Amino acid sequence: MPSNRMQLGLAAAAIVMSALLAAALAPRGPTRGEARAPDLSRIIPLAFADWKYVPDIALVIPAADAQDDADPSSRLYGIYDQVIGRGYRNAAGATVMLLIAYGSAQDFKLKAHWPEFCYVAAGFRILAKSESAVPLSGAERPLELTRLIAERESRLEPVSYWMRVGREISHGIIDRQWIRLKYALRGAVPDGVLIRTSTVGLTAQASFELQDRFIRDLLAAVPRGDRAFFLGGT
């Protein structure tokens, strides 16, 4: 498996290329994302299925200028339009940490806070990275997402995340740049949302199984009219 340094080098090269493309194809007038962002503090319930919000959970967060919002479970970071960071505990006592970060424009600054960068910036090592899919209820296709195993000293934190860019779920750096390029050719900038779950104190396999259940329960609790905000589509 490539070293963390090699992965970061490749990622940095992709970001530089995308920045050059963005400069060349920058829209000449005001633009905004196509999806209308819901109020995340409203549509993400504090309790759903057998999960309940627990305060004072220490999440790894984007390193931007943070300021407390009126809701202590919700903070707004300078380059994002909305950020929700919460911990949830189920009836069995297992805890999942949830971070949702929304930006109305998927520009260069937002890309610096993908989990691979955010965790390394917080002093973690990325031990493993893989792709997976979470089966969803009904006729919806499985949700494709990325798995990370991050470690800092004695803290092992398995992470699952996905990112919607415009109307699509993106799969890696190159795919994100391709989506942005398609929008740029139409003179538009896509919006984007990052949804991240993580756990500590469990094995990687147990963590990912717990996170999959949490993700299914969370999406089932989101109002149907707002599901496209998280899953893409028309």
N, C-alpha and C positions, 0 to 999 in steps of 0.2 A: 504493500500500500504506500502511495507517495507520502512524503513527510509533510508535516503541517506547514513548514516553510515553503515547500514546493506548491502546495495547494494555495497558500496565500499569494504566492508569486503569480500563479496562473489567474487567480481571481483578480489581482490588481491589474494585470495586463488586460483582462476583459473589461474592467471598469474604465481604464484609460481609453480603450477603443470605443466603448459606448459613449464616453464623454465627447470624443471627437465627432462621432456620428450625430450626437445630440446637438452639438454646436452647428454642424453643417445643415441639419434638417430642422433646426429650431423653428417653431411656428412664429409667424410674424405678427400675431395678435393674441389677445387674451384667450386662454384655453382652460378647460377644467375636465376632470374625470367624467366619464359617461354615467357611472353609477351614482345615484343619490345616496349619500351616507346616512344611515339611521343614527339616532342617538344611542350610542353603545351602552351607556349607563342605564338606559331605559329597557332595551331589548334583551340584555344579558341578565337573567334573573339572579337574585341572591340565593335562591333555593330552587332546585329542580331534581326530578327523579329522587334518588336518596342522597343528593349532594347538597351541602349547605356552606355558605360563605363563612370563612374564618379570617378574622383580621390579623394584622401584624405578621404576615408571611413575607419573608425576605426573598424577593425575586431578583434575578439578574436582569437589569433594566438597561435600555439604551442610554448611553452616556451623553445626553444632551442637557440643555438648560431646563431643569425640572422645576415645577412649581406645584404646590399642593392645590387641589381643586376642592370645591365644597364637599364633594363626596370623598371620604378618606380612602376609599378603595379605587379611586380614579384619579389619575394625574395627567397633566397635559405637558408634553415635552415640545421644546421650541420648534422642531422641524416637522412635527406631526400635528394633524388636526385633532385627532382623538387617540388616547391611549387608555386602556383598561388593564390594570394589573391586580389579580386577585388570587387568593387561595381558597380551595374548596375541599371539604372533608366528607367522606361518605359514612354510612352507618357502621361500617366495619373499622373506621378509624384511619383509613388511608387518605392521604392528602395529595391533591394535584394542584400545581401552580399554573395559572392561565395568564397569558399576555396577549392582548390584541392591540395592534398599532395600525392606525389608518392614516394615509396621506392622500390628499386630493390630487397630487401630482407626483408620479413616480420619477423623480429626478435623481441627480447624482448623490445628493445628501442622504436620501432615504436608504440607498443601497449599502451605506456604511454600517447599517444596523441589522443586517442579516444575522441570524444566530451564530453562524460560524465566526463572524467578526466580533460580535458582541461578547460572546463567552471568552474568546481569546483576550480581548481587551480587558476583561474582568479577571484575568489571571488563570483561566482554565486551559487545559490541554484538550484537544479533540482527539479522542482515542479511536473513534470509528465513525463512519458515515455511510448510510445506506438509504435506499429508496424502498418504500413499502406502500400498501394500499389498505384502507379501512373500508370494509363493506358497510354500506348504509342501508337503511330500511327502505322498503318499497321498491320502486323501479329505478331509483337513482343509481348511477354507476358508482363504483368504489371511489373513495377519495384518495388520490395519490398524494403522498407526503414524504418528507425527508426525516430520517432518524439520525440523531447524533448521540454519542456517548461522551460527555464532558467530565473532566476530573480536575479538581483543585485540592491539593493536599489529601485529606481523608474524605472529601465530599465527592461522591459519584452522582452525577446528575444526567440521566437519560432524557433526551429531548425529542419531541415530535413537532414538526411545524409544516405549514404550507403557506403559500402566498398567492393571492389572486391579483393579477395585473390586468386592468381593463375588464374584459368579460371572460378571461381565461385563467385557469390555474397554471402557473408557470412551473417549469421543471428545471431548475438550475440557472446559472448565471447567463449562459448563452441564450437560453430560451427566453429569459426576461428581456434581454436586449433585442431579440427578434420581435417580440410583442411590441416593445416601445418603438422599434423602427417602423412597424406596420402602422402604428398610430401617427408617427411623425410624417409618414408619406401622405397622410390625410390632413396634415396640419393640426394634429391634436396631441395632447399629452394624457396618457391613461392615469386613472387613480389606482390605488393599490391598498391591500390590507394584508398584514402578516398575522397569522394565528399560531401561537406557540403554547405547547403544554410541556411540563416537566415534572419530575418527581425526584425525591431523595430518600435514601434509606431502604431501597429495594434493589433487587437484581435488575439487570437490563431487561430481561424477558418479562419479569413480573411488572416492571414499570410500563413497558410498552403495551402489555395487555390491559393494564389499568387505564392508561391514557386513551386507548382505543374505545374502551367503554365510556369514559368521560366524554370523548368527542361525540360519540353517537348520542349520548344523553343530552349534551349541550345543543347540538343541532336540532334534535327533536323538540327542544324547549323554545327554540327561536321561532317567532311568528313566521308562518309560511311565506308571507309576502317579503320577508327580509332575508330568506335563505340564499337568494342569488348574490347578495352582498358578500357572503362567505364562500359560496361554491361556484360563482361565475354563471355563465349562460346568458340567455337573453333576458 
